[in-house]
């Protein structure tokens, strides 16, 4: 909310441009367009990976801000971004005077000390942060270009000063936890460990799918996603799904939900089979237990006939 307000004050514009499937919260201007009860008259949602369409919209010079979820849509990349597409956005937004935000609430400090943007080699105008930056406590933070962030300073002119009151602003407990946590993140060892665990889960989990002849694959980084469906290609980089078709990535919901229940009965929680979120508290023994539960769950689903019904064999 602060990012949108700052962008509107900075640019003098009202409209907001967003990408399909990208999640930025649940309030009106970032909720899915079909959500009951929302009012989002100034928001336009467009498909990702279409630079011509992005430029067509930005060229109207009506947009205060372009919102982009770090890593890709749905918790750090269930639908990953193409690097070339992302790297083209800074010049386009600058050309047409639109503020560009990368939402790193999920990926900030998790993918790298510099966040997902550091791994991609881009620098947005604004970055929103959460989760890791609070060391596990409820938190939100915004950072970015000095000329935009300076609008939060009382020394700004009355027309430019942007107030940001809040019940939990500068909470001492959260701030202390965040400072302690960020000291651990800065060296990069935490991220290296998480990525190693993610690679181990992908390798062992994908072997379980191959051994059983099931059309499913794990992909991602330290948040590992599951794809169920036709394998269009076997990517050399297993951080990417074996298809580029968004509709295929988001399909097979009943089979995914069934697998979630089987895993839950075996002690593994996956948020509705949406993701495996790794932390430094996890060990390789935890991954081994997870893969055993996965194998048992897939065998049970085969016995039930669900995998055949979903055309996953």
C-alpha positions as CSV (number, residue, x, y, z in Angstrom):
1,X,0.0,0.0,0.0
2,X,2.8,2.4,0.8
3,X,4.5,1.6,-2.5
4,X,1.4,2.5,-4.4
5,X,0.8,5.6,-2.5
6,X,4.4,6.8,-2.9
7,X,4.3,6.1,-6.6
8,X,1.1,8.0,-7.1
9,X,2.4,11.0,-5.2
10,X,5.7,10.8,-7.0
11,X,4.3,10.5,-10.5
12,X,1.0,12.4,-10.2
13,X,-0.8,9.4,-11.8
14,X,-3.4,7.1,-10.4
15,X,-3.5,3.8,-12.4
16,X,-1.8,0.6,-11.4
17,X,-0.5,-2.1,-13.8
18,X,-0.2,-5.7,-12.6
19,X,0.5,-9.2,-14.1
20,X,-1.8,-12.2,-14.1
21,X,-1.3,-14.7,-11.3
22,X,1.1,-12.4,-9.4
23,X,0.1,-12.2,-5.7
24,X,0.7,-9.0,-3.8
25,X,-1.8,-9.3,-0.9
26,X,-5.5,-9.4,-0.5
27,X,-6.7,-5.7,-0.3
28,X,-8.7,-4.1,-3.1
29,X,-6.0,-2.9,-5.5
30,X,-4.0,-6.2,-5.5
31,X,-6.7,-8.8,-5.0
32,X,-7.6,-11.0,-7.9
33,X,-10.1,-9.1,-10.1
34,X,-12.9,-11.6,-9.5
35,X,-12.7,-11.4,-5.7
36,X,-16.1,-10.4,-4.2
37,X,-16.3,-7.0,-2.6
38,X,-13.3,-5.4,-4.1
39,X,-13.1,-2.0,-5.8
40,X,-10.2,-1.7,-8.2
41,X,-11.2,0.8,-10.8
42,X,-7.7,2.1,-11.4
43,X,-6.1,-1.3,-11.8
44,X,-5.3,-3.2,-15.0
45,X,-4.1,-6.8,-15.0
46,X,-2.2,-8.1,-18.1
47,X,-0.5,-11.4,-19.1
48,X,3.2,-11.7,-18.3
49,X,6.0,-12.2,-20.8
50,X,4.5,-9.9,-23.5
51,X,6.8,-6.9,-23.8
52,X,4.8,-5.4,-26.6
53,X,1.7,-5.3,-24.4
54,X,3.7,-3.9,-21.5
55,X,5.0,-1.1,-23.6
56,X,1.6,-0.4,-25.1
57,X,0.1,0.1,-21.7
58,X,3.1,2.1,-20.3
59,X,3.1,4.4,-23.4
60,X,-0.3,5.8,-22.2
61,X,1.7,7.4,-19.4
62,X,-1.3,6.8,-17.1
63,X,0.4,4.3,-14.7
64,X,2.0,5.3,-11.5
65,X,3.4,1.9,-10.8
66,X,4.0,-1.6,-12.3
67,X,3.9,-4.4,-9.8
68,X,6.0,-7.6,-10.3
69,X,6.2,-10.6,-8.0
70,X,9.8,-11.6,-7.2
71,X,10.8,-15.0,-8.7
72,X,7.5,-15.4,-10.5
73,X,3.9,-15.9,-9.6
74,X,2.8,-17.8,-6.5
75,X,5.4,-17.9,-3.7
76,X,8.6,-17.3,-5.5
77,X,8.1,-18.9,-8.8
78,X,5.4,-21.6,-9.4
79,X,5.1,-19.7,-12.7
80,X,8.7,-18.5,-13.2
81,X,9.7,-15.3,-14.9
82,X,11.8,-15.4,-18.1
83,X,15.0,-13.5,-17.2
84,X,15.1,-11.6,-20.5
85,X,11.6,-10.3,-19.9
86,X,12.4,-9.1,-16.5
87,X,15.6,-7.4,-17.6
88,X,13.7,-5.4,-20.2
89,X,11.3,-3.9,-17.6
90,X,13.7,-1.3,-16.0
91,X,14.3,0.6,-19.3
92,X,10.6,0.4,-20.3
93,X,9.3,1.8,-17.0
94,X,12.0,4.5,-17.0
95,X,11.2,5.5,-20.6
96,X,7.5,6.1,-19.7
97,X,7.9,7.5,-16.2
98,X,6.3,4.6,-14.3
99,X,7.7,3.4,-10.9
100,X,8.7,-0.3,-11.0
101,X,8.2,-2.4,-7.9
102,X,9.6,-5.9,-7.3
103,X,7.5,-7.6,-4.5
104,X,10.1,-9.6,-2.6
105,X,7.9,-10.3,0.4
106,X,8.6,-14.0,-0.2
107,X,12.0,-13.9,-2.0
108,X,13.7,-11.1,-0.1
109,X,16.9,-12.4,1.6
110,X,15.7,-16.0,0.8
111,X,17.1,-16.3,-2.7
112,X,20.3,-14.3,-2.0
113,X,21.5,-11.6,0.4
114,X,20.4,-9.1,-2.3
115,X,17.1,-10.9,-2.9
116,X,15.8,-12.4,-6.1
117,X,16.6,-9.2,-8.0
118,X,20.3,-9.7,-7.2
119,X,20.2,-13.2,-8.8
120,X,18.5,-11.7,-11.9
121,X,20.7,-8.7,-12.2
122,X,18.0,-6.0,-12.1
123,X,17.4,-3.0,-9.7
124,X,13.8,-1.8,-9.3
125,X,12.7,1.6,-8.2
126,X,11.0,0.1,-5.1
127,X,11.2,-3.2,-3.3
128,X,8.7,-4.5,-0.8
129,X,9.9,-7.0,1.9
130,X,8.3,-9.2,4.5
131,X,8.7,-12.6,6.1
132,X,12.4,-13.2,6.4
133,X,13.2,-9.5,7.1
134,X,11.3,-9.8,10.4
135,X,13.1,-12.9,11.6
136,X,9.8,-14.8,11.8
137,X,7.7,-12.1,13.3
138,X,5.0,-10.2,11.4
139,X,6.7,-7.5,9.4
140,X,6.6,-5.3,6.3
141,X,9.2,-3.0,4.8
142,X,9.7,-0.9,1.8
143,X,13.0,0.3,0.3
144,X,14.0,2.0,-2.9
145,X,15.3,5.1,-4.7
146,X,16.1,8.0,-2.5
147,X,14.1,10.5,-4.5
148,X,11.0,8.4,-4.0
149,X,11.6,7.4,-0.4
150,X,12.4,11.0,0.6
151,X,8.7,11.7,0.3
152,X,8.3,9.9,3.6
153,X,10.4,12.6,5.4
154,X,8.6,15.4,7.2
155,X,11.0,17.9,5.5
156,X,9.2,17.3,2.2
157,X,6.8,20.0,1.0
158,X,3.2,19.6,2.1
159,X,2.3,18.4,-1.4
160,X,4.9,15.7,-1.3
161,X,5.0,14.5,2.3
162,X,3.4,11.1,2.5
163,X,2.2,10.1,6.0
164,X,2.4,6.4,6.9
165,X,0.8,5.8,10.3
166,X,0.4,2.3,11.6
167,X,-0.3,0.4,14.8
168,X,2.7,-1.8,14.3
169,X,5.2,0.7,12.8
170,X,8.7,0.4,14.3
171,X,7.6,-2.3,16.8
172,X,10.7,-2.8,19.0
173,X,10.4,-6.6,19.2
174,X,10.0,-7.0,15.5
175,X,12.8,-4.6,14.7
176,X,15.2,-6.4,17.1
177,X,14.3,-9.8,15.6
178,X,14.8,-8.4,12.1
179,X,18.2,-6.9,12.9
180,X,19.4,-10.2,14.4
181,X,18.0,-12.2,11.4
182,X,19.5,-9.9,8.8
183,X,23.0,-10.3,10.3
184,X,22.7,-14.0,9.6
185,X,21.5,-13.5,6.0
186,X,24.3,-11.1,4.9
187,X,27.0,-13.6,4.5
188,X,25.1,-15.8,2.1
189,X,25.7,-19.1,4.0
190,X,22.0,-19.4,5.0
191,X,20.9,-19.1,1.3
192,X,23.6,-21.6,0.2
193,X,22.3,-24.1,2.7
194,X,18.7,-23.7,1.7
195,X,19.5,-24.0,-2.0
196,X,21.5,-27.2,-1.3
197,X,18.5,-28.6,0.5
198,X,16.2,-27.6,-2.3
199,X,18.5,-29.3,-4.9
200,X,18.5,-32.5,-2.7
201,X,14.7,-32.6,-2.5
202,X,14.3,-32.0,-6.3
203,X,16.8,-34.7,-7.1
204,X,15.4,-37.4,-4.9
205,X,11.8,-36.4,-5.4
206,X,12.1,-36.4,-9.2
207,X,13.7,-39.8,-9.1
208,X,10.7,-41.0,-7.2
209,X,8.4,-39.8,-10.1
210,X,10.6,-41.3,-12.8
211,X,10.9,-44.7,-11.0
212,X,7.1,-44.9,-11.0
213,X,6.6,-43.6,-14.5
214,X,4.5,-40.6,-13.2
215,X,4.3,-37.3,-15.1
216,X,5.4,-35.1,-12.3
217,X,8.4,-33.0,-11.4
218,X,9.7,-30.8,-8.6
219,X,11.2,-27.5,-9.5
220,X,12.2,-24.2,-7.8
221,X,14.9,-23.1,-5.4
222,X,14.5,-23.1,-1.7
223,X,10.7,-23.1,-2.2
224,X,10.1,-26.2,-4.2
225,X,7.0,-26.5,-6.4
226,X,5.3,-29.5,-7.9
227,X,4.2,-29.9,-11.5
228,X,1.7,-32.6,-12.5
229,X,1.0,-33.1,-16.1
230,X,2.5,-33.6,-19.6
231,X,6.3,-33.2,-19.7
232,X,7.0,-30.9,-22.7
233,X,10.7,-31.1,-22.1
234,X,13.3,-32.0,-19.4
235,X,14.9,-28.7,-18.5
236,X,18.6,-28.7,-17.8
237,X,17.9,-26.3,-14.9
238,X,15.6,-28.0,-12.5
239,X,14.6,-24.6,-11.0
240,X,12.2,-24.5,-14.0
241,X,9.1,-26.6,-14.6
242,X,9.0,-29.1,-17.5
243,X,6.5,-26.9,-19.5
244,X,6.1,-23.2,-20.2
245,X,2.3,-23.4,-20.5
246,X,0.7,-21.6,-17.5
247,X,-2.5,-23.4,-17.9
248,X,-0.7,-26.8,-17.6
249,X,1.2,-25.6,-14.6
250,X,-2.0,-24.6,-12.8
251,X,-3.9,-27.7,-13.8
252,X,-4.4,-31.2,-12.2
253,X,-5.9,-29.6,-9.0
254,X,-7.8,-32.7,-7.8
255,X,-4.7,-34.9,-8.0
256,X,-2.6,-32.3,-6.3
257,X,-5.1,-32.0,-3.5
258,X,-5.3,-35.7,-3.1
259,X,-1.5,-35.9,-2.8
260,X,-1.6,-33.2,-0.2
261,X,-3.9,-35.2,2.0
262,X,-1.8,-38.4,1.6
263,X,1.4,-36.4,2.6
264,X,-0.4,-34.8,5.5
265,X,-1.3,-38.2,6.8
266,X,2.4,-39.1,6.7
267,X,3.6,-36.0,8.5
268,X,4.4,-33.7,5.6
269,X,2.6,-30.3,5.2
270,X,2.6,-28.7,1.7
271,X,0.0,-25.9,1.9
272,X,-2.5,-27.7,-0.3
273,X,0.3,-29.3,-2.4
274,X,1.3,-25.9,-3.5
275,X,4.9,-25.9,-2.3
276,X,7.6,-27.3,0.0
277,X,9.0,-24.3,1.9
278,X,12.5,-25.1,3.2
279,X,14.3,-23.5,6.2
280,X,17.6,-23.9,7.9
281,X,15.8,-25.9,10.6
282,X,15.4,-28.7,8.0
283,X,18.0,-31.4,7.6
284,X,18.7,-34.0,4.9
285,X,17.1,-36.5,7.2
286,X,13.9,-34.4,6.9
287,X,14.2,-34.5,3.2
288,X,14.7,-38.3,3.2
289,X,11.5,-38.6,5.3
290,X,9.6,-36.4,2.9
291,X,10.7,-38.4,-0.1
292,X,9.7,-41.6,1.6
293,X,6.3,-40.1,2.4
294,X,6.0,-39.0,-1.3
295,X,6.8,-42.4,-2.6
296,X,4.2,-44.0,-0.2
297,X,1.6,-41.4,-1.2
298,X,2.2,-41.9,-4.9
299,X,1.9,-45.7,-4.5
300,X,-1.4,-45.2,-2.6
301,X,-2.8,-42.9,-5.3
302,X,-1.8,-45.5,-7.9
303,X,-3.7,-48.1,-6.0
304,X,-6.7,-45.8,-5.9
305,X,-6.5,-45.3,-9.6
306,X,-6.2,-41.5,-9.3
307,X,-3.0,-41.1,-11.3
308,X,-4.5,-43.0,-14.2
309,X,-7.7,-40.9,-14.0
310,X,-5.7,-37.7,-14.1
311,X,-3.6,-39.0,-17.1
312,X,-0.4,-38.8,-15.2
313,X,1.0,-42.1,-16.4
